[in-house]
Amino acid sequence: MNAVRLWVSEEARSCVENQDPGGLIRLGRTELGWRLEDLGARIGCSAATVSRLERRGRNVDFELIKIAAKAVEIPTHVLAASLGLISVPLTRVAPDGPRCAEEDDPMRRRTLLTAAGLAVPASLLAGVSDALASVPDPTGSPVPLDSRLAAARGLFDAGQNFKLLHALPGLLADANHAASPAHKEIALARLSTAYSLASRVLTKVGNYGDSRLAADRATLYAEWSGSPLAAAAAARELSIVLRHQDQPAAAERHILDAVAKVEATGLHTDAQRSAYAQMLCTTSYTAARAGQRDQALAMIREAGKAARNLPVVAPEGRLFPIASAAVDLYAVGVHWALGDAGAALEAGRDLREGQFTTVERKGRMHTDLGRAWWQWGKAEQTAAELLSAVRVSPGEVRDRPAIRQIVGDLRSRHPRVTGVRELVAAVGSAA
């Protein structure tokens, strides 16, 4: 069977309809006459890993899927369809199909989300999860997609995480629909940006599994678009979620690759320079979380130099609206991650709300300083900073698992400290 006929065969069509990329890889491997170990040798893994890849498909590392698919010459559009990344008519998977019945059961998924201790309503997370599992039908909205993307970014910047999660399924559906017929570079870059935003808010609320899936898709579409800035945004989100999933080496690899690609643009424009500064900040924080002190401090210093001549207020719509104050805020987080609360507080000594243009960043300034005070064992100052965060952006405290944990610890250890009662009320039963 020739390659064209293979990928339009009934077997291949079944894999696409069942969203089973592992089945496609098995189909390609057997057509080439390769054993499991033959494919493993070509992609740098064991025969057992290949077997698991072919059996589990979507539940295996996305990078490995891409490498294996390339090795067995699966066309890009066929692989994308099997992953649910492009809008093609797909049948629902029956309960006894390749995907586990429990995985498709909405009640079970909502139960799992609730059990995970997330503060976000389970229905919102389930809606986004469903949109990631199978792209919904387009909404038919007459509002231009660029305007809706800008509005969605505005919701994130305003700390309106619930409203953003509510809007995401429709936004992802329409961005997919716009990109699917033409596959023009700008449409793919726009789609990548939508998935990057989805990953960003999902990471913030602690839903790392779906955030990883969204970041993977953002990365793929950015590669197809050829946009280095879209690729940088996707790589940043992927790096962040990998860090949360305790994969520091992979996180560092992705972000360093993104730094190199942005640097290769020549940094001729403010947009490129701001992307470079942002990538350096993320690299620094990733290194700090991995305990690489020298690299973390070197990168944050370099980021400061890169941001020195950037405008204090970035033009509307810029992917990386970073300025010197934002680098100083990253320095707070870097020193906190290195376990040096004193240096973190020193780095943030001159930070003020007025230096930041979005509610989300203002709130983040207070939560990062609050974490540093808590690390130093200062309950009063911790409560004061977190209370300031609540007053500016309640979602920064309510929706982030790590910050809710500090509020819970304050309640149990220092219930009489000024502001603790108000914090607990703001966070609710999640603390």
C-alpha positions in Angstrom: 0.0 0.0 0.0 1.5 3.4 -1.0 1.8 6.2 1.6 -1.2 8.2 0.3 -3.5 5.2 0.3 -2.3 4.2 3.8 -3.3 7.5 5.4 -6.8 7.5 3.8 -7.4 3.8 4.6 -10.2 2.7 6.8 -7.7 1.8 9.6 -6.2 5.3 9.5 -9.7 6.9 9.3 -10.7 4.9 12.4 -7.7 6.1 14.3 -8.5 9.7 13.4 -12.1 9.3 14.4 -11.2 7.7 17.7 -8.5 10.2 18.4 -5.9 7.5 18.7 -2.5 8.8 17.5 -0.8 5.7 18.9 -2.8 3.5 16.5 -1.6 5.7 13.6 2.0 5.2 14.8 1.5 1.4 15.0 -0.1 1.5 11.5 2.9 3.4 10.1 5.4 1.2 11.8 3.9 -2.0 10.6 3.6 -0.7 7.0 7.3 0.0 7.1 8.0 -3.5 8.3 9.6 -2.3 11.5 9.6 -4.1 14.9 8.9 -2.2 18.1 12.7 -2.1 18.8 13.4 -0.8 15.3 11.2 2.3 15.8 12.6 2.6 19.4 16.2 2.7 18.0 15.2 5.5 15.6 13.5 7.7 18.2 15.8 7.0 21.2 13.6 4.9 23.5 13.0 1.3 24.4 10.6 -1.2 22.6 8.5 -1.1 25.8 8.1 2.7 25.5 7.1 2.4 21.9 4.5 -0.3 22.8 3.1 2.0 25.5 3.0 4.9 23.0 1.0 2.8 20.6 -1.4 1.5 23.2 -1.9 4.7 25.2 -1.4 7.4 22.5 -2.7 10.7 24.0 -1.6 9.8 27.5 2.1 9.7 26.5 4.4 12.6 26.2 3.4 14.9 23.4 7.0 15.4 22.2 7.5 11.6 21.8 4.3 11.4 19.8 5.6 14.1 17.4 9.0 12.4 17.0 7.5 8.9 16.4 4.9 10.3 14.0 7.7 12.0 12.0 9.7 8.8 11.9 6.8 6.7 10.5 5.9 9.6 8.1 2.4 10.4 9.3 1.2 13.5 7.5 1.0 16.5 9.8 -2.7 17.1 9.1 -3.5 13.4 9.9 -1.6 13.5 13.2 -3.3 16.8 14.1 -6.7 15.4 13.4 -6.0 12.3 15.6 -5.1 14.6 18.4 -8.2 16.7 18.0 -6.1 19.7 17.0 -8.0 20.7 13.9 -11.7 20.9 13.2 -12.7 17.8 11.3 -15.9 15.8 11.8 -15.2 13.3 14.5 -17.5 10.6 15.9 -17.9 10.3 19.6 -15.9 7.4 21.0 -18.0 4.6 22.3 -17.5 3.4 25.9 -15.6 0.4 24.8 -13.4 2.3 22.4 -9.7 3.2 22.8 -10.5 5.9 25.3 -11.6 4.7 28.7 -15.3 5.1 29.5 -14.5 6.8 32.7 -12.4 9.4 30.9 -15.5 10.5 28.9 -17.9 10.5 31.8 -18.7 14.2 32.7 -19.8 13.3 36.3 -16.5 11.5 37.0 -14.4 14.3 35.6 -16.3 16.9 37.7 -15.8 14.7 40.8 -12.0 14.4 40.1 -11.8 18.2 39.6 -13.6 18.8 42.9 -11.4 16.3 44.7 -8.3 18.1 43.4 -9.1 21.0 45.8 -9.4 23.6 43.1 -11.3 26.8 44.0 -12.6 27.2 40.4 -16.1 25.9 39.8 -15.8 22.4 38.4 -18.3 23.2 35.5 -15.9 25.8 34.2 -12.9 23.5 34.2 -14.9 20.7 32.7 -16.1 23.0 29.9 -12.5 23.8 29.0 -11.4 20.2 29.4 -14.2 19.2 26.9 -13.0 21.8 24.4 -9.5 20.4 24.6 -10.7 16.8 24.2 -12.8 17.6 21.1 -13.0 21.0 19.5 -16.6 22.3 19.8 -18.6 23.6 16.9 -17.9 27.3 16.0 -20.1 29.8 17.8 -20.9 32.0 14.8 -20.0 35.1 16.8 -19.8 38.2 14.5 -17.1 39.8 16.7 -13.7 39.6 15.0 -11.4 37.0 16.5 -8.6 39.5 17.2 -11.0 41.6 19.3 -12.1 38.5 21.2 -8.5 37.5 21.8 -7.8 41.0 23.1 -10.9 40.8 25.4 -9.8 37.4 26.7 -6.3 38.7 27.5 -8.0 41.6 29.2 -10.0 39.2 31.4 -6.7 37.6 32.4 -5.0 40.9 33.1 -8.0 41.9 35.2 -7.8 38.8 37.3 -11.2 37.6 36.0 -10.2 34.0 35.8 -13.7 32.6 36.0 -15.0 34.7 33.2 -12.0 33.8 31.1 -12.5 30.1 31.6 -16.2 30.5 30.7 -15.2 32.3 27.4 -12.4 29.9 26.4 -14.3 27.0 24.8 -16.0 29.3 22.3 -12.8 31.2 21.6 -10.9 28.0 21.0 -13.6 26.7 18.8 -13.7 29.8 16.6 -9.9 30.1 16.5 -9.7 26.5 15.3 -12.4 27.1 12.7 -10.7 30.1 11.4 -7.3 28.3 11.1 -8.6 25.0 9.7 -9.5 25.8 6.1 -6.7 28.1 5.0 -3.8 27.2 7.4 -2.5 30.7 6.9 0.4 31.6 9.1 -1.4 34.5 10.8 -4.4 32.3 11.6 -2.2 29.6 13.0 -0.3 32.1 15.1 -3.6 33.5 16.4 -4.7 29.9 17.3 -1.4 29.3 19.1 -1.9 32.5 21.1 -5.4 31.3 22.1 -4.0 28.0 23.4 -1.2 29.8 25.2 -3.7 31.9 27.0 -5.7 28.8 27.9 -2.6 27.2 29.3 -1.7 30.4 31.3 -5.0 30.6 33.1 -5.2 26.8 33.7 -1.7 26.9 35.3 -2.7 29.8 37.5 -5.7 27.9 38.9 -3.7 24.7 39.3 -5.2 22.5 36.6 -1.8 21.4 35.3 -3.0 18.4 33.2 -5.2 20.5 30.9 -2.7 23.3 30.9 0.0 20.9 29.6 -2.4 19.8 26.8 -3.1 23.4 25.9 0.6 24.3 25.9 1.4 21.4 23.7 -1.1 22.5 21.1 0.1 26.1 21.3 3.6 24.8 20.6 2.5 22.8 17.6 0.5 25.6 16.0 3.3 28.1 16.7 5.7 25.8 14.8 3.3 25.6 11.9 2.8 29.4 11.9 6.6 30.1 11.7 6.1 33.0 14.2 9.1 33.2 16.6 7.0 35.3 19.0 4.1 32.9 19.1 6.6 30.1 19.5 8.2 31.9 22.4 4.8 32.4 24.1 4.0 28.7 23.7 7.4 27.6 24.9 7.0 29.8 28.0 3.7 28.3 29.0 5.0 24.8 28.3 8.0 25.4 30.4 6.0 26.8 33.3 3.6 23.8 33.4 6.4 21.3 33.1 8.0 23.0 36.1 4.8 22.5 38.0 4.7 18.9 37.0 8.2 18.4 38.5 10.0 18.1 35.2 12.7 20.8 35.6 15.1 19.4 33.0 12.4 19.4 30.3 11.2 22.9 31.4 14.7 24.3 31.2 15.3 22.7 27.8 12.1 24.2 26.3 12.7 27.7 27.6 16.4 27.8 26.6 15.4 26.7 23.1 12.9 29.6 23.1 15.5 32.1 24.2 17.8 31.0 21.4 15.1 31.4 18.8 14.1 34.8 20.0 17.7 35.9 20.1 18.2 34.7 16.6 15.7 37.3 15.4 18.4 39.9 16.0 16.3 41.8 18.6 15.7 44.6 16.2 12.3 45.6 17.5 10.9 46.4 20.9 8.5 43.4 20.5 11.5 41.1 19.9 13.4 42.7 22.8 10.5 42.4 25.2 10.1 38.7 24.2 13.8 38.2 24.9 13.6 39.8 28.3 10.5 37.8 29.2 12.2 34.5 28.2 15.2 35.4 30.3 13.0 36.0 33.3 11.2 32.7 32.9 14.6 31.0 32.4 15.9 32.6 35.6 12.9 31.4 37.6 13.1 27.9 36.1 16.7 27.7 37.1 16.0 28.9 40.6 13.3 26.3 41.1 15.9 23.7 40.0 18.4 25.0 42.6 20.8 26.4 39.9 21.7 29.6 41.8 24.4 31.0 39.6 22.4 30.5 36.4 19.3 32.0 37.9 21.0 35.1 39.1 22.9 35.6 35.8 19.7 35.3 33.8 17.8 37.8 35.9 20.6 40.3 35.6 20.6 39.8 31.9 16.9 40.2 31.8 17.2 43.6 33.6 19.7 44.8 30.9 17.4 43.6 28.1 14.4 45.5 29.6 16.2 48.7 30.5 15.2 50.6 27.4 11.8 49.2 26.9 8.8 51.5 27.3 7.2 51.6 30.7 3.8 51.0 29.1 3.8 48.5 26.2 1.6 49.0 23.2 -1.8 47.4 23.3 -1.8 43.8 22.1 2.0 43.1 22.7 2.5 39.4 23.6 5.2 40.2 26.2 4.4 43.6 27.8 7.4 43.6 30.1 9.3 46.5 31.6 12.0 47.0 34.3 9.5 46.8 37.2 8.3 43.4 35.9 11.9 42.2 35.9 12.3 43.3 39.5 9.1 41.4 40.4 10.6 38.3 38.8 13.7 38.9 40.9 11.5 38.7 44.0 10.3 35.3 42.8 13.8 34.1 41.9 15.3 34.9 45.3 12.2 33.3 47.0 12.7 30.1 44.9 16.4 30.1 45.9 15.3 30.2 49.6 16.6 33.7 50.3 13.7 35.7 51.7 15.8 38.7 52.6 17.2 39.1 49.1 13.6 38.7 47.7 12.3 41.5 49.9 15.3 43.6 49.0 14.6 43.1 45.3 11.0 44.2 45.8 11.7 47.1 48.2 10.9 49.8 45.6 8.0 48.0 43.9 4.7 49.9 43.9 1.3 49.1 42.4 1.5 52.1 40.2 4.4 50.6 38.3 2.1 47.9 36.8 -0.6 48.5 34.3 -2.8 45.4 35.0 -4.8 44.2 38.0 -3.2 40.8 37.7 0.3 42.1 37.9 -0.6 44.4 40.8 -2.0 41.4 42.7 0.9 39.3 41.8 3.3 41.8 43.3 1.5 41.5 46.6 1.3 37.7 46.6 5.0 37.4 45.7 6.0 39.7 48.5 3.6 37.8 50.8 5.4 34.5 49.9 8.7 36.1 50.8 7.5 37.4 54.1 6.0 34.0 54.9 9.3 32.3 54.0 10.9 34.6 56.5 8.4 33.7 59.2 6.7 37.1 59.4 3.0 36.3 59.7 1.8 39.9 60.1 3.6 41.2 57.0 2.4 38.1 55.1 -1.2 38.7 56.0 -0.9 42.4 55.1 0.5 41.7 51.6 -2.1 39.0 50.9 -4.9 41.3 52.0 -3.6 44.0 49.7 -3.7 41.4 46.9 -7.3 40.5 47.7 -8.3 44.1 47.6 -6.6 44.6 44.2 -7.3 41.2 42.6 -9.2 38.6 44.6 -8.5 35.9 42.1 -4.7 36.1 42.8 -5.4 34.7 46.3 -8.6 32.8 45.8 -7.7 30.9 42.6 -4.1 30.0 43.2 -3.6 26.8 45.2 -0.2 27.8 46.6 -1.5 31.1 47.9 -4.6 29.5 49.3 -2.3 27.1 51.2 -0.6 30.1 52.9 -3.9 31.5 53.9 -4.9 28.1 55.4 -1.6 28.0 57.3 -2.2 31.5 58.6 -5.6 30.5 59.8 -4.3 27.4 61.7 -1.1 28.9 63.1 -1.8 32.7 63.5 -5.6 33.1 63.7 -5.4 36.3 65.7 -3.1 38.2 63.3 -4.7 41.2 61.8 -6.3 40.5 58.5 -6.3 36.7 58.7 -10.0 36.5 59.3 -10.7 38.7 56.3 -8.4 36.6 54.2 -10.1 33.4 55.1 -13.5 34.9 54.3 -12.2 36.1 50.9 -10.8 32.7 50.0 -13.7 30.7 51.4 -13.7 27.1 52.3 -10.9 26.4 49.9 -8.3 27.6 52.4 
